[in-house]
Amino acid sequence: QVQLVESGGGLVQAGDSLRLSCVSSGRPFSSCIMGWFRQAPGKERELVASVLPSGVDSYYVDSVKGRFTISRDNAKNTVYLQMNSLKPEDTAVYYCAARLIVVKDYHYWGQGTQVTVSS
């Protein structure tokens, strides 16, 4: 069993930065690939970034490359999403998710945290 709790969202202006955090409990955090998704009203849920259990390799959707950084601290069972140079297009509910490395789908989800970027 895995439980995920996000925090760190808020209302910011374009160009500002935010750092999202996600704390995991339950099964060993270090065994999971962790991802950050986002979903805006009327749009499909989108994988923004993911990181391997070791934290040494990561993936980013093209729209956030160079601006967002995903990282993890396995000792604290926490994954982070550092978001710099935020744009209004980044406005969405951001979700933390987890999956086992051998499983295709993300099975565990947090409740989401709202990020709103004003022009």
C-alpha positions as YAML, in Angstrom:
chain: A
units: angstrom
residues:
- id: 1
  name: GLN
  ca: [0.00, 0.00, 0.00]
- id: 2
  name: VAL
  ca: [1.21, 3.47, -0.90]
- id: 3
  name: GLN
  ca: [-0.16, 6.83, 0.19]
- id: 4
  name: LEU
  ca: [1.00, 10.09, -1.37]
- id: 5
  name: VAL
  ca: [0.46, 13.63, -0.11]
- id: 6
  name: GLU
  ca: [1.40, 16.68, -2.18]
- id: 7
  name: SER
  ca: [2.07, 20.20, -0.99]
- id: 8
  name: GLY
  ca: [3.61, 23.43, -2.20]
- id: 9
  name: GLY
  ca: [1.12, 24.68, -4.76]
- id: 10
  name: GLY
  ca: [-0.11, 28.23, -4.84]
- id: 11
  name: LEU
  ca: [-0.81, 31.37, -6.80]
- id: 12
  name: VAL
  ca: [2.21, 33.02, -8.41]
- id: 13
  name: GLN
  ca: [3.04, 35.42, -11.20]
- id: 14
  name: ALA
  ca: [4.61, 34.49, -14.50]
- id: 15
  name: GLY
  ca: [8.34, 34.06, -14.09]
- id: 16
  name: ASP
  ca: [8.11, 33.01, -10.44]
- id: 17
  name: SER
  ca: [9.17, 29.68, -8.96]
- id: 18
  name: LEU
  ca: [7.51, 27.02, -6.84]
- id: 19
  name: ARG
  ca: [8.69, 23.76, -5.35]
- id: 20
  name: LEU
  ca: [6.17, 20.98, -4.98]
- id: 21
  name: SER
  ca: [6.73, 18.18, -2.49]
- id: 22
  name: CYS
  ca: [5.20, 14.73, -2.23]
- id: 23
  name: VAL
  ca: [5.62, 12.54, 0.83]
- id: 24
  name: SER
  ca: [5.08, 8.81, 0.44]
- id: 25
  name: SER
  ca: [4.11, 6.25, 3.04]
- id: 26
  name: GLY
  ca: [3.40, 2.54, 2.89]
- id: 27
  name: ARG
  ca: [5.55, 0.32, 0.68]
- id: 28
  name: PRO
  ca: [9.20, 1.21, 0.32]
- id: 29
  name: PHE
  ca: [9.43, 4.50, -1.53]
- id: 30
  name: SER
  ca: [12.77, 3.54, -3.01]
- id: 31
  name: SER
  ca: [11.20, 0.72, -5.04]
- id: 32
  name: CYS
  ca: [8.97, 3.05, -7.06]
- id: 33
  name: ILE
  ca: [9.30, 5.24, -10.08]
- id: 34
  name: MET
  ca: [7.83, 8.60, -9.11]
- id: 35
  name: GLY
  ca: [6.05, 10.96, -11.44]
- id: 36
  name: TRP
  ca: [4.45, 14.37, -11.46]
- id: 37
  name: PHE
  ca: [1.34, 14.81, -13.57]
- id: 38
  name: ARG
  ca: [-0.79, 17.84, -14.20]
- id: 39
  name: GLN
  ca: [-4.32, 18.38, -15.40]
- id: 40
  name: ALA
  ca: [-6.05, 21.58, -16.40]
- id: 41
  name: PRO
  ca: [-9.85, 21.83, -16.73]
- id: 42
  name: GLY
  ca: [-11.03, 20.24, -19.96]
- id: 43
  name: LYS
  ca: [-7.61, 18.81, -20.76]
- id: 44
  name: GLU
  ca: [-6.09, 15.37, -20.53]
- id: 45
  name: ARG
  ca: [-3.85, 14.48, -17.63]
- id: 46
  name: GLU
  ca: [-0.23, 14.93, -18.68]
- id: 47
  name: LEU
  ca: [2.95, 13.39, -17.36]
- id: 48
  name: VAL
  ca: [5.26, 16.31, -16.59]
- id: 49
  name: ALA
  ca: [8.29, 14.55, -15.13]
- id: 50
  name: SER
  ca: [9.38, 11.23, -13.69]
- id: 51
  name: VAL
  ca: [12.41, 9.91, -11.88]
- id: 52
  name: LEU
  ca: [13.85, 6.43, -11.40]
- id: 53
  name: PRO
  ca: [14.17, 4.91, -7.91]
- id: 54
  name: SER
  ca: [17.87, 5.77, -7.83]
- id: 55
  name: GLY
  ca: [17.20, 9.40, -8.73]
- id: 56
  name: VAL
  ca: [19.97, 9.37, -11.33]
- id: 57
  name: ASP
  ca: [17.77, 9.50, -14.42]
- id: 58
  name: SER
  ca: [14.66, 11.49, -15.21]
- id: 59
  name: TYR
  ca: [12.15, 12.34, -17.91]
- id: 60
  name: TYR
  ca: [10.52, 15.66, -18.77]
- id: 61
  name: VAL
  ca: [7.80, 16.61, -21.17]
- id: 62
  name: ASP
  ca: [9.16, 18.97, -23.82]
- id: 63
  name: SER
  ca: [7.18, 21.96, -22.59]
- id: 64
  name: VAL
  ca: [8.98, 22.04, -19.22]
- id: 65
  name: LYS
  ca: [12.51, 21.03, -20.18]
- id: 66
  name: GLY
  ca: [15.02, 23.50, -18.84]
- id: 67
  name: ARG
  ca: [12.49, 24.97, -16.40]
- id: 68
  name: PHE
  ca: [11.40, 22.09, -14.15]
- id: 69
  name: THR
  ca: [13.55, 19.69, -12.17]
- id: 70
  name: ILE
  ca: [12.36, 16.49, -10.51]
- id: 71
  name: SER
  ca: [14.35, 15.05, -7.62]
- id: 72
  name: ARG
  ca: [13.87, 12.63, -4.76]
- id: 73
  name: ASP
  ca: [15.17, 12.05, -1.28]
- id: 74
  name: ASN
  ca: [14.67, 8.38, -0.53]
- id: 75
  name: ALA
  ca: [15.68, 8.80, 3.11]
- id: 76
  name: LYS
  ca: [12.73, 11.17, 3.53]
- id: 77
  name: ASN
  ca: [10.36, 9.28, 1.21]
- id: 78
  name: THR
  ca: [9.87, 12.51, -0.68]
- id: 79
  name: VAL
  ca: [9.86, 13.55, -4.32]
- id: 80
  name: TYR
  ca: [10.10, 17.18, -5.40]
- id: 81
  name: LEU
  ca: [9.26, 19.20, -8.46]
- id: 82
  name: GLN
  ca: [11.17, 22.46, -8.70]
- id: 83
  name: MET
  ca: [9.36, 24.73, -11.13]
- id: 84
  name: ASN
  ca: [11.16, 27.82, -12.40]
- id: 85
  name: SER
  ca: [10.16, 30.46, -14.93]
- id: 86
  name: LEU
  ca: [6.53, 29.55, -14.55]
- id: 87
  name: LYS
  ca: [4.14, 30.40, -17.34]
- id: 88
  name: PRO
  ca: [0.35, 30.77, -17.37]
- id: 89
  name: GLU
  ca: [0.25, 27.58, -19.44]
- id: 90
  name: ASP
  ca: [1.60, 25.72, -16.39]
- id: 91
  name: THR
  ca: [-1.62, 26.39, -14.48]
- id: 92
  name: ALA
  ca: [-3.11, 23.06, -13.45]
- id: 93
  name: VAL
  ca: [-3.67, 20.68, -10.61]
- id: 94
  name: TYR
  ca: [-0.41, 18.82, -10.08]
- id: 95
  name: TYR
  ca: [-0.50, 15.21, -8.92]
- id: 96
  name: CYS
  ca: [2.20, 13.03, -7.48]
- id: 97
  name: ALA
  ca: [2.10, 9.41, -8.61]
- id: 98
  name: ALA
  ca: [4.04, 6.20, -8.08]
- id: 99
  name: ARG
  ca: [4.50, 2.88, -9.82]
- id: 100
  name: LEU
  ca: [6.71, -0.17, -9.56]
- id: 101
  name: ILE
  ca: [9.46, -0.19, -12.13]
- id: 102
  name: VAL
  ca: [8.08, -3.32, -13.84]
- id: 103
  name: VAL
  ca: [4.52, -1.97, -14.09]
- id: 104
  name: LYS
  ca: [3.36, 0.22, -16.97]
- id: 105
  name: ASP
  ca: [0.67, 2.22, -15.17]
- id: 106
  name: TYR
  ca: [0.92, 4.57, -12.22]
- id: 107
  name: HIS
  ca: [-1.25, 2.93, -9.57]
- id: 108
  name: TYR
  ca: [-0.83, 5.31, -6.65]
- id: 109
  name: TRP
  ca: [-1.90, 8.94, -6.66]
- id: 110
  name: GLY
  ca: [-1.91, 11.90, -4.36]
- id: 111
  name: GLN
  ca: [-4.82, 14.27, -3.90]
- id: 112
  name: GLY
  ca: [-3.32, 17.01, -6.05]
- id: 113
  name: THR
  ca: [-2.15, 20.54, -5.39]
- id: 114
  name: GLN
  ca: [-3.27, 23.59, -7.36]
- id: 115
  name: VAL
  ca: [-0.72, 25.70, -9.20]
- id: 116
  name: THR
  ca: [-2.01, 28.93, -10.68]
- id: 117
  name: VAL
  ca: [0.24, 31.24, -12.69]
- id: 118
  name: SER
  ca: [-1.08, 34.70, -13.50]
- id: 119
  name: SER
  ca: [-0.02, 36.72, -16.53]
...
